[in-house]
Amino acid sequence: DEKPYNGVLDCLTRIISEEGIAALWKGVGPSLVLVSNPSIQFVTYERLRGPMAKIAEKRGSAITAFEFFVMGAIAKAVATVCTYPLQLAQSRLRADKGRAGNQKERTYSGTAD
């Protein structure tokens, strides 16, 4: 039966004493990969905007609000498709408490599972 933490300092000191200082950075790699979501969205949007500007120029008008919206939606969809599998893995790891709270009977042991 694990005692609940009595605040941030108690949590930090218990993690360090029970799992070592490196445990404070467990999962930082996958989290840093998720930071790429806005970058992927931005690059995709910019790649779409160039050809769309040429199309708009050929027809003799500016890019419409609807076209900007569609470019943004496509860019967000691409970024989400690229990073969603990692988000799913993180969610499952967070939810995996093991059978009856037994940490040794967890279904997943890391992001690669």
C-alpha positions as CSV (number, residue, x, y, z in Angstrom):
1,D,0.0,0.0,0.0
2,E,1.7,3.2,-1.2
3,K,1.4,6.3,0.8
4,P,0.2,9.4,-1.1
5,Y,2.7,12.3,-1.7
6,N,2.5,15.2,0.7
7,G,3.4,17.9,-1.9
8,V,5.9,18.5,-4.6
9,L,9.0,18.4,-2.4
10,D,7.9,15.1,-0.8
11,C,7.2,13.7,-4.3
12,L,10.7,14.7,-5.6
13,T,12.6,13.4,-2.6
14,R,10.7,10.1,-2.6
15,I,11.2,9.5,-6.4
16,I,15.0,10.3,-6.0
17,S,15.4,8.0,-3.0
18,E,13.3,5.1,-4.4
19,E,14.2,5.2,-8.1
20,G,17.3,7.5,-8.4
21,I,17.7,11.0,-9.8
22,A,17.4,9.8,-13.4
23,A,13.8,8.8,-12.7
24,L,12.9,12.5,-12.7
25,W,13.5,12.5,-16.5
26,K,11.8,9.2,-17.4
27,G,9.8,9.7,-20.5
28,V,11.4,13.0,-21.5
29,G,12.5,11.7,-24.9
30,P,9.0,10.9,-26.1
31,S,7.7,14.1,-24.7
32,L,10.3,16.0,-26.6
33,V,9.3,14.2,-29.8
34,L,5.7,15.5,-29.2
35,V,7.1,19.1,-29.2
36,S,7.6,18.5,-32.9
37,N,3.8,18.5,-33.5
38,P,3.6,22.3,-34.0
39,S,6.8,22.2,-36.1
40,I,5.4,19.6,-38.4
41,Q,2.2,21.7,-38.6
42,F,4.1,24.8,-39.5
43,V,6.3,23.2,-42.1
44,T,3.3,21.5,-43.7
45,Y,1.3,24.7,-43.8
46,E,4.2,26.6,-45.4
47,R,4.7,23.8,-48.0
48,L,1.0,24.1,-48.9
49,R,0.9,27.9,-48.9
50,G,3.5,28.2,-51.7
51,P,1.6,26.3,-54.3
52,M,-1.7,27.8,-53.2
53,A,-0.2,31.3,-53.6
54,K,0.8,30.4,-57.2
55,I,-2.8,29.1,-57.9
56,A,-4.2,32.3,-56.4
57,E,-1.9,34.4,-58.5
58,K,-2.9,32.6,-61.7
59,R,-6.6,33.2,-61.1
60,G,-5.8,36.8,-60.2
61,S,-7.0,36.9,-56.6
62,A,-5.6,36.5,-53.1
63,I,-5.8,33.2,-51.2
64,T,-9.3,33.1,-49.7
65,A,-10.2,32.7,-46.0
66,F,-11.6,29.2,-46.8
67,E,-8.3,28.2,-48.5
68,F,-6.3,29.4,-45.5
69,F,-8.6,27.3,-43.3
70,V,-8.2,24.2,-45.4
71,M,-4.4,24.6,-45.5
72,G,-4.4,24.9,-41.7
73,A,-6.7,21.9,-41.3
74,I,-4.6,19.8,-43.6
75,A,-1.4,20.9,-41.8
76,K,-2.9,20.0,-38.4
77,A,-4.1,16.6,-39.6
78,V,-0.6,15.8,-41.0
79,A,1.0,16.8,-37.7
80,T,-1.5,14.8,-35.7
81,V,-1.1,11.7,-37.8
82,C,2.7,11.9,-37.3
83,T,2.6,12.3,-33.5
84,Y,-0.6,10.5,-32.5
85,P,0.9,7.0,-32.2
86,L,3.3,8.4,-29.6
87,Q,0.5,10.2,-27.8
88,L,-1.5,6.9,-27.7
89,A,1.5,5.0,-26.3
90,Q,2.0,7.6,-23.6
91,S,-1.7,7.5,-22.6
92,R,-1.6,3.7,-22.3
93,L,1.6,3.9,-20.2
94,R,0.0,6.4,-17.9
95,A,-3.2,4.4,-17.5
96,D,-1.3,1.1,-17.0
97,K,-1.5,0.5,-13.2
98,G,-1.0,-3.2,-13.4
99,R,-3.5,-5.8,-12.1
100,A,-5.1,-4.6,-8.8
101,G,-2.5,-1.9,-8.6
102,N,0.5,-4.4,-8.7
103,Q,3.3,-2.5,-10.5
104,K,5.0,-5.8,-11.4
105,E,2.1,-7.0,-13.4
106,R,1.9,-4.0,-15.8
107,T,1.0,-4.6,-19.4
108,Y,3.6,-2.1,-20.7
109,S,7.1,-1.4,-19.6
110,G,8.1,1.5,-21.9
111,T,7.1,3.6,-24.9
112,A,8.4,0.9,-27.3
113,D,5.9,-1.7,-26.0
